[in-house]
Amino acid sequence: MDRAFQRTQILTNHLLQSSSSPPAQTLSLSSNVCLNYSPPELSENFAFDIKEMRKLIDGHHVEERDWLFGLIRQSKLFNPRVRGGRVFISPDYNQSMEQQREMTWKCILYLLERGVFKGWLTEKGEEPEMRRFAYFEVLGIFDHSIAIKLGVHFFLWGGAIQFFGTKHHHDKWLRDTENYLIKGCFAMTELGHGSNVRGIETVTTYDSNTGEFVINTPCESAQKYWIGGAAKHATHTIVFSQLNINGNSQGVHAFIAQIRDADGNICPNIRIADCGHKIGLNGVDNGRIWFDNVRVPRENLLNSVADVSPDGKYLSSIEDPDQRFAAFLAPLTAGRVNIAVSAVYQSKVGLAIAVRYALTRRAFSLKPNEPEVLLLDYPSHQRRLLPLVAKTYAMSFAANYLKMLYVKRTPQSNKIIHVVSSSFKATFTWNNMQILQECREACGGQGLKTENRIGHLKGEYDVQSTFEGDNNILMQQVSKALLAEYMAAQKRNKAFKGLGLEHMNIPCPVIPSQLTSASLRCNRFQMDALCLRERDLLNRLVADMSQCQARGESKEHALSMSYQLAEDLGRAFSDRAIFETFVEAEATLAAGSLKDVLGMLRSSYALTCLEDVSFLRYGYLSIDNAATVRREITKICSELRPHALALVSSFGIPDAFLSPIAFNWIDANSWSEVQH
């Protein structure tokens, strides 16, 4: 109340003239000095080398990223515009849906002509794959539609041919795909089936008389839906369909089908409709496809997993239908890796803008006649943004780990890649939406303007929570994998090995009854607390399901009834796995300012995880200890405050890819800008 009263008094004094002034006296008008923009670089210090920090969090191909940023800046196709004396680059979202799609396609052709996609499908090995990730991340910073359009063409269509196809498919399709002589899409999702791919209703039969497969959409719920590229540009698609041989269903298989000719005309027996306007990604031409007994050659079955002989016999080296089905989901892993990583970079964009704005925007004075206070000098504003900066650093290290795990993949590592990519995709995309929302609010009304990016990014990236796997279902898959690992270890009567569960082999850690600042900042304590939660939730899930099954319920029903524990376990796994990558990154540094700042960020991230309600719900923290954790986070925020500009500058995002409020927002909104 005192603060509210003080603010009321200041406003009253400002608005009212003194009643003691002589009536004959002429009152002259005077005004406060107008606000001036002062670049934060003039007052903020860089206590560590931001170039070295960027190398650490980007992880790879920094020079190649900067080359691509520069390539984008060179062309007017990417919509450069001057605001406040600076050039900013982002898509023109005021354009119609049709115009946005056309601009997306023109930008892709510009990048193609300049060799950006060289080797994306035809070069093998760790280096070209990591370079492709780097370029993809840069393009996503500019525009989500371009990233998704490329992702569908290269990672889904192209990835399906790589994973499911054999040499003759690779020879026929991959180079032409890389050069865009063929434009591919990926027809898996249907109107009636999304996450439940096993239940899709499109049906394919084999005609041994002609040596052709016949693809059919038997009902409206079987129409292919949300197929990126299908509405306008794609010439070919991978069709996921139930394969029926001699009246026997062999489950889901993948086929290549042409849907348009070289002139863009829709092929016979194909019907295509537009999915229409969306809350984001309007530069992507999502479409719906119906197949009316479409015939494709026998060799268009992608046959690395299973084949059909000319006389119609079904052949597969994998006898177990469940294992065959799992093999058909391999391309989705690459998609999940890309989505997870791109979410991290959008969090970086939002935070770079919001923190820079908070370092130049002022509001209210603490005492009469004193200057207004910078937003980021308020402890409440620090508490809103700086833990999210720490979380984004944590996600960056985890994303780099995930990429390396993927490019070094072996048949033996497929399981861990599936679990980690599912976990990180869900966690990073949820975190990204939380971060963008907080950044939007932290920028006040300016956060609503499309040109300031943050608000619009929310609509653009909302879809990440549900495509390439609904996040809640992905987290259930993580819990199922952990459960299976637990049961296998118990059955073998051997130690845990895999999925990071080795901590289950040592005695259960104990959280001290009284936590101190020193203990809270100790990475051993932080790791113990996160492992304790994961371990306990896994034990609880096993016990809960055992009770259900003892009552005669099926394993599937038992897991369904234990969904709340399963969700909490999935998040616990993710938090612990992310934290491990942070500790490993920190351990690579020699003592110095960089390591000191990373230590603060690591503690901020770990303690923010400890604020999760599960630590109170399951009794890992007492109420007093939870309050101690909260106070320590606030203290760390104040210690991170002097490093705020350096931390977001280390994200390495060029100024042109941020927004006007990240710089001179007064000049950007001046009358001269309106006239210009």
C-alpha positions in Angstrom: 0.0 0.0 0.0 2.9 2.4 0.8 4.3 1.9 -2.7 0.9 2.5 -4.3 0.4 5.7 -2.2 3.8 7.0 -3.1 3.1 6.5 -6.8 -0.3 8.2 -6.4 1.4 11.2 -4.7 4.0 11.5 -7.5 1.3 11.5 -10.2 -0.8 14.0 -8.2 2.1 16.4 -7.8 2.9 16.1 -11.4 -0.7 16.9 -12.6 -1.8 19.7 -10.2 -0.4 23.2 -9.9 0.4 24.5 -6.4 -2.6 26.2 -4.8 -0.3 28.7 -3.0 0.8 30.4 -6.2 -0.3 34.1 -6.5 -3.3 34.4 -8.8 -1.7 37.2 -10.8 1.5 35.2 -11.4 1.9 33.8 -14.9 2.7 30.1 -14.7 5.2 28.9 -17.2 5.0 25.4 -18.6 8.0 23.3 -18.0 8.6 19.7 -18.9 10.8 16.9 -17.8 13.7 16.0 -20.1 12.5 13.6 -22.7 13.7 10.1 -22.6 16.8 9.2 -24.7 17.8 5.8 -25.9 21.2 4.8 -24.5 22.8 1.6 -26.0 23.3 -0.9 -23.2 26.8 -1.5 -24.5 27.8 1.9 -23.0 27.0 0.8 -19.5 27.1 -3.0 -19.4 30.4 -4.8 -18.9 31.5 -8.0 -20.6 33.3 -10.0 -18.0 34.0 -13.0 -20.3 34.7 -13.6 -23.9 31.4 -13.7 -25.7 33.0 -15.3 -28.8 34.3 -18.2 -26.7 30.9 -18.6 -25.1 29.2 -18.6 -28.5 31.5 -21.4 -29.7 30.6 -23.4 -26.6 26.8 -23.1 -26.9 26.6 -23.2 -30.7 28.9 -26.1 -30.6 29.9 -26.4 -34.2 30.1 -24.6 -37.6 30.1 -21.0 -36.3 31.8 -19.6 -39.4 29.4 -21.4 -41.7 26.4 -20.1 -39.7 27.7 -16.5 -40.1 28.2 -17.1 -43.9 24.6 -18.0 -44.2 23.4 -15.1 -42.1 25.4 -12.9 -44.5 23.9 -14.6 -47.6 20.4 -13.9 -46.3 21.3 -10.2 -45.7 22.4 -9.8 -49.3 19.0 -10.4 -50.9 15.8 -8.3 -50.9 13.9 -11.6 -51.0 14.3 -11.8 -47.3 12.4 -8.5 -46.7 15.0 -6.1 -45.3 13.6 -2.9 -43.9 15.0 0.1 -42.1 13.7 1.0 -38.6 15.4 3.5 -36.3 18.4 3.7 -38.6 19.0 -0.1 -38.6 18.2 -2.8 -41.1 16.0 -5.7 -39.8 15.3 -8.9 -41.7 12.1 -11.0 -41.2 9.3 -12.2 -43.4 6.4 -9.9 -44.3 3.6 -11.5 -42.3 1.2 -8.8 -43.6 1.2 -10.6 -46.9 -1.6 -13.0 -47.8 -1.2 -16.7 -47.3 -0.6 -17.2 -51.1 2.0 -14.4 -51.1 3.8 -15.9 -48.1 4.0 -19.3 -49.8 5.4 -17.8 -52.9 8.0 -15.9 -51.0 9.0 -19.0 -49.1 9.5 -20.8 -52.4 11.5 -18.0 -53.9 13.8 -17.9 -50.9 14.4 -21.6 -51.1 15.3 -21.3 -54.8 17.7 -18.4 -53.9 19.4 -20.6 -51.3 19.5 -23.6 -53.8 21.3 -21.5 -56.5 23.9 -20.6 -53.9 24.7 -24.1 -52.9 23.3 -24.1 -49.4 21.8 -27.5 -49.8 24.8 -29.2 -51.4 25.4 -32.6 -49.9 22.3 -32.5 -47.7 21.3 -36.0 -49.1 24.3 -37.1 -51.1 27.1 -36.6 -48.6 27.6 -39.0 -45.7 29.4 -38.6 -42.5 29.5 -36.5 -39.3 30.8 -33.3 -40.8 28.1 -32.8 -43.5 25.3 -33.8 -41.2 26.4 -31.3 -38.5 26.8 -28.6 -41.2 23.3 -29.3 -42.3 22.0 -28.9 -38.8 23.9 -25.5 -38.5 22.3 -24.2 -41.7 18.9 -25.4 -40.7 19.1 -23.6 -37.4 20.1 -20.3 -39.1 17.2 -20.6 -41.6 14.8 -21.3 -38.7 15.9 -18.1 -37.0 14.8 -16.2 -40.1 11.6 -18.0 -40.8 9.9 -21.1 -39.5 8.0 -21.7 -42.8 11.3 -22.0 -44.7 12.6 -24.4 -42.1 9.5 -26.6 -42.1 9.3 -26.6 -45.9 12.9 -27.7 -46.1 12.4 -30.2 -43.3 9.6 -31.9 -45.0 11.5 -32.1 -48.3 14.9 -33.2 -47.0 14.4 -34.9 -43.6 11.0 -36.5 -44.1 10.7 -37.2 -47.9 14.5 -37.5 -48.4 15.0 -39.2 -45.0 12.4 -41.8 -45.7 14.1 -42.7 -49.0 17.5 -42.9 -47.2 16.2 -45.0 -44.3 13.5 -47.2 -45.9 14.8 -47.4 -49.4 17.6 -49.4 -50.9 20.4 -48.6 -53.4 18.2 -48.3 -56.4 15.9 -45.9 -54.6 18.9 -43.8 -53.4 20.3 -43.7 -57.0 17.0 -42.7 -58.5 15.7 -40.2 -56.1 18.2 -38.6 -53.7 20.3 -36.4 -56.1 17.2 -35.1 -57.9 15.7 -34.4 -54.5 18.7 -32.5 -53.4 18.6 -30.4 -56.6 14.8 -29.9 -56.3 14.1 -31.5 -59.7 11.7 -33.5 -57.5 9.8 -31.8 -54.8 8.8 -34.3 -52.0 6.3 -34.4 -49.2 5.5 -37.0 -46.5 1.9 -38.4 -46.3 1.6 -40.1 -42.9 -0.9 -38.2 -40.9 -4.6 -38.7 -41.7 -7.8 -36.9 -40.7 -8.6 -39.8 -38.4 -5.2 -40.8 -37.2 -2.2 -38.6 -36.1 -0.1 -40.0 -33.3 -1.6 -43.5 -33.7 0.2 -44.2 -37.0 -0.4 -47.9 -36.6 -4.2 -47.2 -37.0 -4.0 -45.3 -40.4 -6.7 -46.3 -42.8 -5.2 -45.8 -46.3 -5.0 -49.2 -47.9 -2.6 -50.6 -50.5 -3.0 -53.9 -52.3 -0.7 -55.7 -54.8 -1.8 -56.6 -58.4 0.5 -59.5 -59.4 -0.9 -59.4 -63.0 0.6 -55.9 -63.6 3.3 -55.8 -60.9 1.8 -52.7 -59.4 0.6 -51.5 -56.0 -2.8 -49.9 -55.8 -3.2 -47.2 -53.2 -6.7 -46.2 -52.1 -8.3 -43.8 -49.6 -11.3 -46.0 -48.5 -13.1 -43.4 -46.4 -13.0 -39.7 -45.5 -11.2 -40.2 -42.3 -8.4 -41.8 -44.3 -7.6 -38.7 -46.3 -4.0 -37.6 -45.8 -4.0 -34.3 -43.7 -1.6 -31.5 -42.9 0.8 -32.7 -45.6 3.4 -30.0 -45.9 4.1 -29.1 -49.6 1.1 -31.0 -50.9 -1.2 -28.1 -51.5 0.9 -26.3 -54.1 4.5 -27.4 -54.8 5.1 -31.1 -54.2 5.4 -33.5 -57.1 5.9 -36.7 -55.2 5.0 -38.1 -51.8 5.8 -40.9 -49.4 2.5 -42.6 -48.7 2.2 -44.5 -45.5 -0.5 -47.2 -45.9 -1.7 -50.5 -44.6 -0.3 -53.2 -47.0 -2.8 -55.9 -47.8 -1.4 -59.0 -49.5 -3.8 -61.7 -50.5 -6.3 -60.6 -47.9 -3.7 -60.5 -45.1 -2.7 -57.1 -43.5 1.0 -56.8 -43.2 0.8 -53.5 -41.3 2.1 -50.0 -42.2 4.5 -49.7 -45.2 5.8 -46.7 -47.2 5.4 -46.2 -51.0 6.5 -43.5 -53.4 3.7 -41.9 -55.4 3.7 -39.1 -57.9 1.0 -36.5 -57.2 1.9 -33.8 -59.8 3.6 -33.7 -63.2 6.6 -31.4 -64.0 4.2 -28.6 -65.0 2.4 -28.7 -61.6 -0.8 -30.5 -62.8 -2.3 -32.9 -60.4 -2.0 -36.5 -61.5 -4.9 -38.7 -62.5 -6.8 -40.4 -59.6 -5.3 -37.9 -57.1 -7.4 -35.3 -55.3 -5.7 -32.5 -53.4 -7.3 -29.8 -51.2 -5.7 -26.9 -49.2 -5.8 -27.1 -45.4 -6.3 -23.3 -45.4 -5.1 -20.5 -43.2 -3.3 -21.3 -39.9 -2.2 -19.5 -36.7 1.3 -19.7 -38.0 3.4 -21.3 -40.8 1.4 -19.8 -43.6 4.4 -19.9 -45.8 4.0 -23.7 -45.9 1.3 -25.1 -48.2 -0.3 -27.8 -46.1 -2.6 -30.0 -48.0 -5.0 -32.9 -48.0 -4.7 -35.9 -50.4 -7.1 -38.6 -51.5 -5.9 -41.6 -53.5 -8.5 -43.2 -55.8 -6.9 -46.5 -56.7 -3.6 -45.0 -57.7 -1.2 -47.4 -59.3 2.5 -47.3 -58.6 5.3 -49.7 -59.8 6.4 -52.5 -57.5 9.8 -50.9 -57.1 8.1 -47.9 -55.4 7.7 -49.8 -52.2 10.5 -48.7 -49.9 11.9 -52.1 -49.2 14.7 -52.0 -46.7 12.4 -53.5 -44.1 10.1 -55.6 -46.2 9.5 -56.5 -49.9 6.9 -58.1 -52.1 8.1 -60.5 -54.8 6.8 -60.1 -58.4 4.3 -63.0 -57.8 3.0 -61.3 -54.7 4.8 -63.0 -51.8 5.5 -60.9 -48.7 9.2 -61.0 -47.7 10.8 -59.6 -44.5 13.8 -60.3 -42.5 12.0 -58.9 -39.5 9.4 -61.4 -38.4 8.0 -59.4 -35.4 5.3 -57.0 -36.7 6.0 -54.6 -33.8 9.7 -54.4 -34.7 8.8 -53.9 -38.4 6.5 -51.0 -37.4 9.1 -49.4 -35.2 11.6 -49.5 -38.1 9.1 -47.5 -40.2 9.2 -44.6 -37.7 12.9 -44.0 -38.1 12.6 -40.7 -40.2 10.6 -39.1 -37.4 13.7 -39.3 -35.2 15.5 -36.8 -37.5 12.5 -34.6 -37.5 12.3 -34.6 -33.7 16.0 -33.7 -33.4 15.5 -30.7 -35.8 12.4 -29.5 -34.0 14.0 -29.8 -30.5 17.0 -27.8 -31.7 15.0 -25.1 -33.5 12.9 -24.5 -30.4 16.1 -23.6 -28.5 17.1 -21.0 -31.1 13.7 -19.3 -31.0 14.1 -19.1 -27.2 17.4 -17.4 -27.9 15.7 -14.9 -30.2 13.0 -14.1 -27.7 15.4 -13.7 -24.8 17.9 -11.6 -26.8 15.1 -9.1 -27.7 13.5 -9.1 -24.2 16.7 -8.7 -22.3 18.1 -5.9 -24.5 14.8 -4.1 -24.2 14.9 -4.5 -20.4 18.3 -2.9 -20.4 17.1 0.3 -22.1 13.4 0.7 -21.0 12.7 2.4 -17.7 9.6 2.5 -15.5 8.9 4.4 -12.3 11.3 6.0 -9.8 12.0 4.6 -6.4 12.2 8.0 -4.9 10.7 11.4 -5.9 12.9 13.3 -8.5 15.1 10.3 -9.1 15.5 8.8 -12.6 13.2 6.0 -13.6 14.6 2.5 -13.1 15.7 0.1 -15.8 13.4 -2.8 -16.1 16.2 -5.3 -15.6 17.3 -3.6 -12.4 14.0 -4.7 -10.7 14.5 -8.0 -8.9 11.1 -9.1 -10.2 12.2 -8.6 -13.8 15.4 -10.4 -13.2 13.5 -13.3 -11.8 11.3 -13.4 -14.9 14.0 -13.5 -17.5 17.3 -14.6 -16.1 16.3 -18.2 -15.1 15.0 -18.5 -18.6 18.4 -17.5 -20.0 19.9 -20.2 -17.8 17.4 -22.7 -19.1 18.2 -21.8 -22.7 21.9 -22.4 -22.0 21.0 -25.8 -20.5 18.9 -26.6 -23.6 21.8 -25.5 -25.9 24.2 -28.0 -24.4 21.6 -30.7 -24.4 20.7 -30.0 -28.1 24.4 -30.3 -29.0 24.5 -33.7 -27.2 21.4 -34.8 -29.1 22.8 -33.9 -32.5 26.1 -35.7 -31.8 24.1 -38.7 -30.5 22.1 -38.7 -33.8 25.0 -38.3 -36.2 27.0 -41.0 -34.5 24.0 -43.4 -34.6 24.4 -47.1 -34.8 21.7 -49.9 -34.8 22.6 -50.4 -31.1 22.0 -46.7 -30.3 18.6 -46.4 -31.9 16.7 -46.9 -28.7 18.6 -44.2 -26.7 18.2 -41.8 -29.7 14.5 -42.4 -29.8 14.1 -41.9 -26.0 16.3 -38.8 -25.8 14.9 -37.2 -28.9 11.3 -37.8 -27.7 12.1 -36.4 -24.3 14.1 -33.3 -25.5 11.6 -32.5 -28.3 8.7 -32.4 -25.8 10.7 -30.5 -23.1 12.3 -28.0 -25.4 9.1 -27.1 -27.3 7.2 -26.7 -24.1 10.0 -24.6 -22.6 10.1 -22.5 -25.8 6.4 -21.6 -25.6 6.8 -20.7 -21.9 9.9 -18.6 -22.7 8.3 -16.7 -25.6 5.2 -16.0 -23.5 7.3 -14.6 -20.6 9.4 -12.5 -23.1 6.2 -11.2 -24.8 4.8 -10.1 -21.4 8.2 -8.6 -20.3 8.1 -6.3 -23.4 4.6 -5.0 -22.6 2.6 -3.6 -25.5 5.7 -3.6 -27.7 5.7 -7.4 -27.5 2.4 -7.4 -29.4 3.8 -5.8 -32.5 4.6 -8.3 -35.3 7.7 -6.4 -36.2 9.1 -7.1 -32.7 8.9 -10.8 -33.5 8.2 -12.4 -30.0 4.5 -12.4 -30.1 4.4 -13.7 -33.7 6.9 -16.4 -32.9 4.4 -17.8 -30.4 1.9 -18.5 -33.2 4.6 -19.8 -35.5 6.0 -22.3 -33.0 2.9 -23.4 -31.2 2.6 -26.3 -33.6 5.8 -27.8 -32.4 4.0 -29.2 -29.3 2.0 -31.6 -31.4 3.7 -32.3 -34.8 6.3 -35.1 -35.2 4.7 -36.6 -32.1 2.3 -35.1 -29.5 4.4 -34.0 -26.5 2.3 -35.8 -23.9 2.4 -39.0 -25.9 6.2 -38.7 -26.4 6.7 -38.3 -22.7 4.6 -41.5 -22.1 6.9 -43.3 -24.5 9.9 -42.1 -22.5 8.3 -43.4 -19.3 7.5 -46.7 -21.0 11.1 -47.1 -22.1 12.3 -46.4 -18.6 9.8 -48.9 -17.2 11.0 -51.5 -19.7 14.6 -50.9 -18.7 13.7 -51.3 -15.0 11.8 -54.6 -15.6 14.6 -56.0 -17.8 17.3 -55.2 -15.1 15.1 -56.8 -12.4 14.5 -59.9 -14.6 18.3 -60.2 -15.4 19.1 -59.5 -11.7 21.8 -57.2 -13.1 22.8 -53.6 -12.7 21.1 -50.9 -14.6 22.9 -50.0 -17.9 21.5 -47.6 -20.4 19.2 -44.5 -20.6 21.2 -42.8 -17.9 19.8 -45.0 -15.2 23.2 -46.1 -13.9 22.6 -43.8 -10.9 20.0 -46.5 -9.8 22.9 -48.8 -9.0 24.3 -46.7 -6.1 22.7 -46.0 -2.7 19.8 -43.5 -2.9 20.9 -40.0 -2.2 19.6 -38.1 0.8 18.6 -34.4 0.7 19.9 -32.6 3.9 17.2 -31.5 6.3 18.6 -28.0 6.2 19.9 -26.6 2.9 22.5 -23.8 2.7 23.6 -21.6 -0.1 26.8 -23.6 -0.5 25.0 -26.9 -0.7 22.4 -25.6 -3.2 25.2 -24.5 -5.5 27.1 -27.7 -5.4 26.7 -29.6 -8.6 26.9 -32.9 -6.7 23.9 -32.0 -4.6 22.0 -30.7 -7.7 22.7 -34.0 -9.5 21.7 -36.0 -6.5 18.4 -34.2 -6.1 17.5 -34.7 -9.8 18.5 -38.4 -9.7 16.5 -38.9 -6.5 13.3 -37.6 -8.1 13.8 -39.8 -11.2 14.6 -42.8 -9.2 11.7 -42.5 -6.8 9.2 -41.7 -9.6 10.3 -44.8 -11.5 9.9 -47.0 -8.4 6.5 -45.4 -7.7 5.4 -46.1 -11.3 6.5 -49.7 -11.1 4.6 -50.1 -7.7 1.5 -48.3 -9.1 1.3 -50.5 -12.2 2.0 -53.7 -10.2 -1.0 -53.0 -8.0 -3.2 -52.4 -11.1 -2.0 -55.6 -12.7 -2.5 -57.5 -9.5 -6.2 -56.5 -9.8 -6.3 -58.2 -13.2 -5.8 -55.0 -15.3 -3.7 -55.3 -18.5 -0.3 -53.6 -18.6 -1.6 -51.1 -21.1 -4.5 -50.2 -18.9 -2.3 -50.0 -15.9 0.0 -47.5 -17.6 -3.0 -45.5 -18.8 -4.3 -45.2 -15.2 -0.8 -44.2 -14.0 -0.4 -41.4 -16.5 0.2 -38.7 -13.9 3.2 -40.5 -12.5 4.4 -41.3 -16.0 4.3 -37.7 -17.0 6.2 -36.6 -13.9 8.8 -39.4 -14.6 9.2 -38.2 -18.2 9.9 -34.7 -17.1 12.3 -35.9 -14.3 14.3 -37.9 -16.9 14.5 -34.9 -19.2 15.6 -32.5 -16.5 18.3 -34.9 -15.3 19.5 -35.7 -18.8 19.7 -32.0 -19.7 21.5 -31.2 -16.5 24.2 -33.9 -17.2 25.0 -32.2 -20.5 25.4 -28.9 -18.7 27.8 -30.3 -16.2 29.8 -32.0 -19.0 30.1 -28.7 -20.9 31.2 -26.8 -17.8 33.8 -29.5 -17.1 35.6 -28.8 -20.4 36.5 -25.3 -19.3 39.6 -24.2 -17.4 39.1 -22.0 -14.3 38.2 -18.4 -15.2 35.4 -16.0 -15.8 33.7 -18.2 -18.4 33.5 -21.1 -16.1 32.4 -18.9 -13.2 29.4 -17.5 -15.1 28.5 -21.0 -16.4 28.5 -22.2 -12.8 25.9 -19.6 -11.9 23.8 -20.5 -14.9 24.0 -24.2 -14.0 22.9 -23.5 -10.5 20.1 -21.3 -11.7 18.9 -24.1 -14.0 19.2 -26.8 -11.4 17.4 -24.9 -8.7 14.6 -23.9 -11.1 14.1 -27.6 -11.7 13.9 -28.1 -7.9 11.1 -25.5 -7.9 9.0 -28.0 -9.8 5.9 -28.9 -7.8 6.9 -32.6 -7.8 9.6 -31.9 -5.3 7.0 -30.8 -2.8 4.3 -33.2 -4.0 6.4 -36.3 -3.4 8.2 -34.9 -0.3 11.7 -34.6 -1.6 11.9 -31.0 -0.3 10.4 -29.7 2.9 8.4 -26.5 2.8 11.4 -24.7 4.5 13.9 -26.1 2.0 11.6 -25.1 -0.9 11.6 -21.6 0.4 15.4 -21.7 0.7 15.7 -22.8 -2.9 13.4 -19.9 -4.0 15.5 -17.3 -2.2 18.7 -18.7 -3.6 17.4 -18.4 -7.2 16.6 -14.8 -6.5 20.2 -14.3 -5.2 21.7 -15.9 -8.3 19.6 -13.7 -10.5 21.1 -10.6 -8.9 24.6 -12.1 -9.5 23.7 -12.8 -13.2 22.3 -9.3 -13.8 25.7 -7.7 -14.6 26.3 -10.4 -17.2 22.8 -10.2 -18.9 23.9 -8.4 -22.0 26.9 -10.6 -22.5 24.9 -13.8 -22.0 22.3 -12.9 -24.7 25.0 -11.5 -27.0 26.7 -14.9 -26.8 23.7 -16.4 -28.6 25.4 -15.1 -31.8 22.3 -13.8 -33.4 23.1 -10.9 -35.7 21.3 -7.6 -34.9 19.3 -7.7 -38.1 17.6 -10.9 -37.1 16.3 -9.4 -33.8 13.8 -6.5 -33.8 13.5 -2.7 -33.3 12.8 -2.9 -29.6 16.1 -4.6 -29.0 17.8 -1.4 -30.1 16.7 2.2 -30.5 13.0 1.8 -29.9 12.5 5.6 -29.6 13.9 6.3 -33.1 12.1 3.3 -34.5 8.8 4.7 -33.4 9.5 8.4 -34.2 7.3 10.6 -36.4 10.1 10.7 -39.0 9.8 6.9 -39.3 6.0 7.3 -39.9 6.7 9.8 -42.7 9.4 7.6 -44.2 
